[in-house]
């Protein structure tokens, strides 16, 4: 296991407790996202516990980079945040599990074993997270796969397009021609299985890319 956590006391405590388990050993410790990405490439852990808010690169960025290099590595988010946006973005980045820091160590271990068996989340924790994230485990996993299928440029184009920018405006923002942006939009539609802009906006809201206005009625 690799543990990425910027708080030294918490990281040391986790390392000690995990090392006491018969079937786990610590291969590395990181205090930031960039360091976590580097160590993941060097140590090739089976499982990573990843904080989201760290100096030296966020956990979201690290998850995306690590999963891009190796889908075999499982990642559990360990965070103080319990908001819909954080849960959605974590799974969209490629996280395999999500545990809040006020959980017991026994809960964390159950999650670790669940994720290493190829499952998304365990028991009541899964129900609680899905309730906050607005969907079932399967729904969250499906949206995560869609998000991970997009390139970094396509994700940027998606955000700008669903915010209402024209192809020309998006092109000016990214220093690309409107024709190139149109190609990116076509690729987005194809990968996401969407036929029109309205469908793209609805999916972007579901994926947490775009927040609907408070007075909007669907």
N, C-alpha and C positions, 0 to 999 in steps of 0.2 A: 504493500500500500504506500501511496504518497499522500501526505497531508499538507494542504495549502491553506494556511491560516496566519494572518499577520499578528495576532495577539500571542506573544511568546508563551505566557502561562497556560493558555488554553491549548495551544499546539503541543506543548510538552506533556500536558495531562493526557491528551488524546493519544499521543505516541506511547506513553507508558501503559495506558489501559488496553490499547489495541495489541501491544506487544505481549500482554498477558494471555491473549487468546491463542489457543493451540494452532489454529489454521491460518493465522495472519502474521505478517511481519512487516516492519516499516523499512522501505527502501529509500525514502527521501523525505525532506521537509522543505517547504517553500513559504516565504512570507509575502509573496506577490504573484500576480498573474503571469508576468513574463518569466519569472524564475520557475514557476510551476510548469509552464510549457517546455522550458529548456530541460528541466529534470525529468519530465515525462518522456522526452525523446531519449534521454541518456539511460534511464533506469527501466523503462517499459513496464510500469506497474500494471497489475490486473485491475486495481481499483484506486480511485482518487477521492478523497474528501475535499471539497472545494468551497471555500468562503467566497462570497460574491463581491464584497466591498473591501478591497485591499489596495494599498499603495503599490506602485510599480506594475500597473496593469490590472484591470478588473477580472473577476472570476468569469463573467460572461465571455469576454474576449479570449480568456485562456481555454474555456470549454470548447469554443468554436475552433480554435487553432489545434487543440489536442485531438478532437474528433476528426478534423480534416486530415491529420497525420495518421491516425489509427482508430478505426471504429471499434477495435477489440477492447480498448481500455474503457472500463465502466467508470462513470463519474456520479457521485452523490453530492448535491449541493447541501452545505451546512451553513445556515444563515439565520440572522436575527429577523430578517424581513419575512412578513407573511401577507403580502399583497398580491392581488391578481396579476399586476404587471410583472412583478418579480418571478412569480411561478411560471407564467406564460413565457417570459423571455428566457428563463433558465431551460425549459424543455425545448423551446425553439432553437436554442444554441446547441442542444444535443445532450443535456443532462439525462441520466437514467433514474435518478431518484432525488427527493427533496426532503430534508429534515430541518426543523427549526432548532435553534440552539437551546431552547428550554426543554427539549425532549430528554428523556432518561437515556443513559448509556445502553440499557437493554433494548430500548426502542431503536437506537442507532444500529446496534448489532443485528437486530431483526431485519432492518432495512438493507444492511450490507449483505446479509445472506440472501435476501430476496433478489436484490439486484444481480448478484453473482450467479443466480440461477436463471437469469435472463428475463426476470419479471420487472415491471416498472416500479411499483410501490406496494407496500404491505398494509393490509388491514385497515384499521381506523385512520391511520395517517393518510392513506390514499383517498379515503372518502372525504376527509377534511380538506385536503389540498384540492381535490377536484371540485368540491363545493365552492371554494374560493376562486378557482380558475374558471369556473363556468363550463364544465363538461366532464365526460367520463374519462377514465384512463386511456381508453382506446382513441377517443376524440383528441385528447391532448397529444398522444403519440403520433396520430395521423398528421396533425398540424405541425408537429416538430419535424416529421419527415419531409413535408412540403417545404418548410422553411430551409432545411438543410440542403434541399435539392437546388436552391438558388445560389448563384454566385454573389460575391460581395457587391458587384456593380448592379446586378439585378435587384438586390435588396434595396439599394439606394434609390434606384429608379422607381421601384414599387412605392416606397415611402413618399417620394415627390409626386408621383402620379396620383395616388389616392388622396393626397392633400389638395388636389385641384390644379396643379401646374400643367400647362400645355407642354407638348413635345418640344417646342421651341424654348420655353422657359427652363425645362429640365436640361435641354442641351446646353444652354448658356451657363447653367449652374455647374455642369460637369465638363464643359469645354468640348462638347460633342455636337454633331450635326443632328437636326431633327429626324433625318432618315435613320441614323444610328439608334436614336431613342425609340423610334417606331419598331425597329428590329428587336430591341430589348423588350418592348411591351409585348410583341408577338411571342417571344420566347417565354415571357412570364405567363401569358394566357395559356400557352401549350403545356408548360410544366404544371401549372396549378389547375388545369382543366376548366378554365373560365372562358366564357365567350364574349363578355362585354364589360364595360367599365363598372357598371353597377354591381356585377358579381364580384369584380376585383375588390371594390370598396367593402362589400359585405365580408369577404374572406379576410381582408386586412384587419377589419374590426375583430373578427373571431380570433385571429392570430395575435391580437394585441399590438399590431403595427399602428393602428389608427384608433383613437378614442372617439366615439360618437358624441355629438353635442348632448348636453343634459336634457334639453327640451325636445329631443328628437323622439318620435313615436314610431316604432316599427310594427 
